[in-house]
Amino acid sequence: MAVAAHLRELELKHAKLDEKIKSEQKSPFPDTTRLSSLKKRKLHIKEQIHAHQVQ
């Protein structure tokens, strides 16, 4: 059960980062450094999700 809870937590973090990215992209002057950081964090979480699903 702990693994399922952790996976769900990762999915929630991934979704929140996606919303932050979309919000930043809608800004008149998006902060490209912030966008890059958010995208890297999102990718890292996606890799963690994939690793749990493969197991």
C-alpha positions as CSV (number, residue, x, y, z in Angstrom):
1,M,0.0,0.0,0.0
2,A,2.9,2.4,0.7
3,V,4.1,2.1,-2.8
4,A,0.7,3.0,-4.2
5,A,0.5,6.0,-1.9
6,H,4.0,7.1,-3.0
7,L,3.0,6.7,-6.6
8,R,-0.1,8.8,-6.1
9,E,1.9,11.5,-4.4
10,L,4.3,11.6,-7.3
11,E,1.4,11.8,-9.8
12,L,0.0,14.8,-7.8
13,K,3.3,16.5,-7.8
14,H,3.6,16.0,-11.5
15,A,0.1,17.5,-12.1
16,K,0.9,20.5,-9.9
17,L,4.1,21.1,-11.8
18,D,2.2,20.9,-15.1
19,E,-0.2,23.6,-13.9
20,K,2.7,25.8,-12.8
21,I,4.4,25.4,-16.2
22,K,1.1,26.2,-18.0
23,S,0.6,29.3,-15.8
24,E,4.1,30.5,-16.4
25,Q,3.8,30.0,-20.1
26,K,0.6,32.2,-20.2
27,S,2.5,35.0,-18.5
28,P,3.2,38.0,-20.8
29,F,6.9,37.6,-20.0
30,P,7.5,34.0,-19.0
31,D,10.6,33.5,-16.8
32,T,12.6,31.0,-19.0
33,T,14.9,30.0,-16.1
34,R,11.9,29.2,-13.9
35,L,10.2,27.3,-16.8
36,S,13.4,25.3,-17.4
37,S,13.6,24.4,-13.7
38,L,10.0,23.4,-13.5
39,K,10.3,21.2,-16.6
40,K,13.4,19.5,-15.2
41,R,11.6,18.7,-12.0
42,K,8.5,17.5,-13.8
43,L,10.7,15.2,-16.0
44,H,12.5,13.8,-12.9
45,I,9.1,13.0,-11.3
46,K,7.9,11.4,-14.5
47,E,11.0,9.2,-14.5
48,Q,10.3,8.2,-10.9
49,I,6.7,7.3,-11.7
50,H,7.9,5.2,-14.7
51,A,10.4,3.4,-12.5
52,H,7.6,2.5,-10.0
53,Q,5.3,1.3,-12.7
54,V,8.0,-0.9,-14.3
55,Q,8.6,-2.8,-11.0
